[in-house]
Every structure is written in structure tokens, then in C-alpha cells.
Amino acid sequence: MRFARHAIHRSDAEIFAAARRALDRNPRVPAAVRVHVNDGTVMLTGSVRAMWERDAADQTVRGVDGAHGVENDIYVINISDAELETPDE
């Protein structure tokens, strides 16, 4: 998805660093979210446990100056309570 930003030019490396910092500072975004930048477009990948975590990552990188768009390829894994429990030994 493309969006309009101020006419700030930043290299992909600068956008990556700013996006990674923003994600790392947001406690709602799991560390498993990965970021890549190609021609000013921020691409998010990885998996999260809830849609709100996916949305938090998306909204966080939309605020990065110089980014031209965001492709959010994060997927939500539905884990049942039984799968979260540690098996008895």
C-alpha cells in the first residue's frame, strides 16, 4: 500500500534503521517482526499471535519519515491454550 509522505529523501538503509528503532521501541510489537526496505517501501514479515500486534507494527512504520509505503506480510498464528501449555514430564 502506498501513501503520501513529506518530500524527505532517505536511503533504504536510513529508512530501515528508523523503522527497526520504531518497532523495537513499541512494546506492542513482538521482536519476531522483521523489517526490510526496498526503494523506500517498508516490508514487514514474520508472525504474531494477535491481529492487534500486526496492526501495531503496521501503524508504527507508517510514521517513519522517507518511507513511501508499507507492505504488511505479517501473519497471525492462532495458538490454542492447549498448545501453550507445557507437557507434563
C-alpha positions as CSV (number, residue, x, y, z in Angstrom):
1,M,0.0,0.0,0.0
2,R,1.4,3.4,-1.0
3,F,0.9,6.6,1.0
4,A,2.0,10.2,0.7
5,R,4.8,11.4,3.0
6,H,6.6,14.7,3.1
7,A,9.3,15.1,0.4
8,I,12.0,13.7,2.6
9,H,14.6,11.6,0.8
10,R,16.2,8.9,2.8
11,S,18.2,5.9,1.7
12,D,16.8,2.4,2.2
13,A,19.4,1.9,5.0
14,E,18.3,5.0,6.8
15,I,14.6,4.0,6.5
16,F,15.4,0.5,7.7
17,A,17.3,1.8,10.8
18,A,14.4,4.2,11.6
19,A,11.8,1.6,11.1
20,R,13.7,-1.0,13.2
21,R,14.2,1.5,16.0
22,A,10.5,2.4,16.0
23,L,9.4,-1.2,16.1
24,D,11.9,-2.0,18.9
25,R,10.6,0.9,21.0
26,N,6.9,-0.2,20.7
27,P,6.1,-2.7,23.4
28,R,3.0,-3.8,21.4
29,V,5.2,-5.2,18.6
30,P,6.8,-8.6,19.2
31,A,10.5,-9.0,18.4
32,A,9.7,-11.6,15.8
33,V,8.5,-8.9,13.4
34,R,11.1,-8.4,10.7
35,V,11.6,-5.3,8.5
36,H,13.0,-4.9,5.0
37,V,13.2,-1.9,2.8
38,N,13.2,-1.8,-1.0
39,D,13.1,1.5,-2.9
40,G,11.6,3.3,0.1
41,T,8.8,0.7,0.7
42,V,8.9,-0.9,4.1
43,M,8.1,-4.6,4.1
44,L,7.0,-6.3,7.3
45,T,7.3,-10.1,7.7
46,G,7.1,-12.6,10.5
47,S,4.4,-13.9,12.7
48,V,2.4,-12.7,15.7
49,R,-0.2,-14.1,18.0
50,A,-2.8,-11.4,17.6
51,M,-4.2,-9.1,14.9
52,W,-3.6,-6.1,17.2
53,E,0.2,-6.9,17.2
54,R,0.1,-6.9,13.4
55,D,-1.8,-3.6,13.3
56,A,0.6,-2.1,15.8
57,A,3.6,-2.9,13.6
58,D,1.9,-1.5,10.6
59,Q,1.0,1.8,12.2
60,T,4.4,2.1,13.8
61,V,6.3,2.0,10.5
62,R,3.8,4.3,8.7
63,G,5.2,7.1,10.9
64,V,8.8,6.7,9.5
65,D,9.9,9.7,7.5
66,G,11.0,9.0,4.0
67,A,9.1,5.7,3.6
68,H,6.9,5.7,0.5
69,G,4.7,2.8,1.5
70,V,4.2,-0.3,3.7
71,E,3.7,-3.9,2.6
72,N,2.5,-5.9,5.7
73,D,3.1,-9.6,5.2
74,I,2.9,-10.4,8.9
75,Y,0.7,-13.4,9.6
76,V,-1.3,-14.1,12.7
77,I,-0.8,-17.5,14.3
78,N,-3.8,-18.8,16.2
79,I,-2.4,-20.8,19.1
80,S,-4.9,-22.7,21.3
81,D,-4.5,-22.7,25.0
82,A,-3.6,-26.4,24.9
83,E,-0.6,-25.7,22.6
84,L,0.7,-23.1,25.0
85,E,0.8,-25.4,28.0
86,T,4.0,-27.3,28.8
87,P,3.5,-31.1,28.6
88,D,3.9,-32.9,31.9
89,E,7.2,-34.8,32.2
